Amino acid sequence: MSDEHSISIEGCPLTALVARRDRSWGHAIDVSVVEANGSIRGKMVFACHPEFIGFNEFQAMSTEALIDVVRQRLVAAIAESGSAFDGGITTLFRFNSPSDKWDLEFAGSAAK
C-alpha cells in the first residue's frame, strides 16, 4: 500500500493529497488540499466514528475503498471547508455521518 495518494479535482486547479492515518477510535484518511503552485490550501480529515451507525462497515473497508469515498465527497467537503481553510482550521468529516443514509449502502457494497 502506498503511503500517499493524489486525487485530481476535475475543473479545479486543486489537488488532494490523501494518506491513511488511523485514529485510536477508527480508520481515517488525512487530506491536504494543494494549490497549483504547491502551497497547501487547507486540510481535512475523514474518519470513522464509533457512535454512529455504519461504523463496522467502514472499519471493514480497505484503504482504497475509503479513498473512493473521499473522492466522491471531496468537492462538497472543500466547499464546506472554505472559511475554515482561510482560518487555518483542519475540518473533520465522518465517513459514517448520521445525515448520509447512502453511507451504509455504499459501505456494504464496497466492503464486499
Secondary structure, DSSP 8 states (H G I E B T S, - for coil): --SEEEEE-TTSS-EEEEEE--BTTB-EEEEEEE-TTS-EEEEEEEE--TTSTTHHHHHTS-HHHHHHHHHHHHHHHHHHHHHHHHTT--EEEETT-TT-THHHHHHHHH--
